[in-house]
Amino acid sequence: MRQKIEMILMIEGIAFLLLSGIPAVLMYMNIQGFKVIQTPSIFALHWYIMIFGFFLSIIGNEILIALSMEWSGKTASKKLILTFGSLVLISVLLAILNEITRLQFFGFSYPYIAFIAILLLIYHSRGYLRYSRFGLKPTIYNYLIVLTLIITAFIVIFESFYYYPWLALAFPTLMIFAVMSRDIGLVFRGKIINSKLMALAYFFILFGFFSYPYQIASVLFFFAWAISLYVTGLINVKGILYPKICLNLAWIWLLLASIFSLLNYDAFIHSIALGFLFNTIFGVDVVLMDMLIATFGIRVKVKPSYIPVFLLNLGLLMRIIYDLGFSSPIFVLSAALQGIGIISFFFNIFRQVFGQIIKSEVASLPSYQMKYIATNH
């Protein structure tokens, strides 16, 4: 399979997912009484690596490659892709060095490196505010994507002065609401979305994050849930069963997050970070397909598996019950189930996709090369 520079952000994102997730799994198992495994010291950075490592890389990939190809007919330059990926990597490495050494230089610098990376995304996203290659005007979808990046840039700077990890969750959550203002229709075969109402839900979720931990945040999250559920029509929507199940689970967790914001910090955070965000990712894996199609120019088909969905949600349910004060020896499995569910999802996707890409590339080889491969294998 030929190497593609555009793959670097996707590979980087998966690496950050493992770097963030494995220490978190070990720590939660430790907290719940399984103390055999030593917890890595970088657990305190779990939230930063997940948001400004994994999600920033994956969302950056979407903006610089898939959406760019769709809107303008070309991806970002290889130089811009490499620069962005390098900045995200440097930011995470500096954050880890800060955690290990506690040197003031590292602690001061790493949020600003992430800030510069986000500025690059904003710079490239200017093209989304112009007419598309087909002459289409920018829509609410385009404006919300750019707005989310601008808001995230301010959040990164704010986080460098004040420690409010939950605020960083606004970045991937708002981006999902921005993308859903259009792409939910693609997932369910042309369903028309009221993008203005979805934008209203977007601002409710935004102000919900800004007002947490005050009680008004719960009301704002609830309105965001109610409006977005009405707009998307997830309960009665027609279409493929798998994304319908995943997205309905995501919106159930969003509703629970609005309730847990009044009761328990950990339950609130996990309901959004794992319940809402990852069930949405599972449900709209078409986004991952867009990235791969834009990268390789090959249309691929993936058969989804319900096993990752089951493992993620079972583990999360056990984790939330524990967060709310209940205890059971079986809850020690909650973090491991969540981790296995997420990793198995990506493994299933990439196993199928890369197999099809390899077959496609072999099939496109000249006949004499195919004979050589057959002879030597």
Beta strands, then each sheet from edge to edge (+ up, - down):
end
